[in-house]
Amino acid sequence: MAATDEDRKARLEALDAKLAERRDKVAPKRHQDEHYSQAHVAWRMVLELVVGLGIGFGIGFGLDTLFGTAPWLMIVFTLFGFAAGIRTMMHTAKEIQPPDASGDDKQRD
């Protein structure tokens, strides 16, 4: 019952096809294939907060210099910048969140 070379070759090709099919089904996601990497999202959120604070501080400092009300407008606008940075971070967090399974696609601002 010796198998011929052609029979062995056909069985080997069938086995190779089955293995390739299984590899495709259970292949883990590569890190490069992810749309957002966690470090990218973290840095984006940090920058959004820092930029909000910086812009608020700059506007407040400029208005304080212009009107001579130091440090009150700087404090108020720094807090506004902080709030704007937090709001932008929340939008980013909502953007990367997986879709809701209930099918409710309404977006609230």
Beta strands, then each sheet from edge to edge (+ up, - down):
end
